[in-house]
Amino acid sequence: MLMMRNTLISLLAVMAVSPAVATEVIEKRMAEVVPSVSPDSIQPTAMAGIFEVRYGTDIFYVSEDGRFLLQGNLIDLESRQNLTEQTRRGVRAEIFAEIPDAELTVYTPEGRIRHTLNVFTDPNCPFCRQMHDDMEKYLEAGIQVRYFMYPVLGRQSPEIMRDVWCADSRTDAMDRAKTGLAVASRDCPTPAEEHLALGRELGISGTPATITSGGQLISGFRPMVEVLMMLESE
């Protein structure tokens, strides 16, 4: 009986699908389902026989034989960690680390930068203005704020944002726009379409929307103290 049991275990070990084979199987199956786009990554998860398949920030879970697909959050009940959100945070962090300050409106502390916030903002958004009121507090706390163009409120928002980006000093122009003052009309190439596309890809539907350098997404306005606590916990 013991010999038979050992033989069965050996057979099961041989039959187990290797990660390389499973990746190939899943890649072929997903090509049938989504022929126009290739996955950014296919990785084994902590759950036996289940692989994580990622398209940008869209994450799916597929069985190693390529038959079953799940979409949703994968939770480790022992650690109480959202493994799906961990992956998303890593992806977001990589995306924003690659975007240069030169295409943004950036407020930088005089001393050491302790944290960085990437904020999708609109000059006509009341909660964006409320967040901007605390800019000095953010800078004093060593927090760099990088503004992205997300003019989705009002017909004048795209023009105001263009004028800010084309100004000699974007921060001075942004300060004026955030207080409702007029900004001198300018015309120049801006990354508006790229920022809007990025926001849609991340599922951002309103402003302000903030992504920390660690990839954490903070939707809507939060008091500065609360944001700082979230940053310190990363």
URQUI-V798542 format. One record per backbone hydrogen bond with DSSP energy under -0.5 kcal/mol. CO is the residue of the C=O (numbers start at 1). NH is the residue of the N-H. Records with the same first field share a line. If there is no record, write none. Layout:
CO->NH + NH
//
This chain:
1->5
2->6
3->7
4->8
5->9
6->10
7->11
8->12
9->13
10->14
11->15
12->16
18->22
19->23
20->24
21->25
22->26
23->27
24->28
25->29
26->30
27->31
28->32
29->32 + 33
30->34
34->37
41->54
43->52
46->48
47->50
49->64
50->45
51->53 + 62
52->43 + 54
53->60
54->40 + 41 + 56
55->58
57->59
58->55
60->53
61->70
62->51
63->66
68->63
70->61
73->75
74->83 + 84
75->77
76->80 + 81
81->76 + 83
82->86
83->87
84->88
85->89
86->90
87->91
88->92
89->93
90->94
91->95
92->96
93->97
94->98
95->98
96->99
98->100
100->103
101->104
104->106
105->147
106->108
107->145
112->114
115->144
116->213
117->119 + 146
118->120 + 211
119->121 + 148
120->208 + 209
121->150
122->125
124->126
125->129
126->130
127->131
128->132
129->133
131->134
132->135
134->138
135->139
136->140
137->141
138->143
139->142
142->114 + 115 + 144
144->117 + 146
145->107 + 147
146->119
147->105
148->121 + 150
150->152
152->154
154->157
156->160
157->161
158->162
159->163
160->164
161->165
162->166
163->167
164->167
169->173
170->174
171->175
172->176
173->177
174->178
175->179
176->179 + 181
177->180
191->195
192->196
193->197
194->198
195->199
196->200
197->201
198->202
199->204
200->203
203->205
208->220
209->120
210->218
211->118
212->215
216->212 + 218
217->219
218->210
223->227
224->228
225->229
226->230
227->231
228->232
229->233
231->234
//
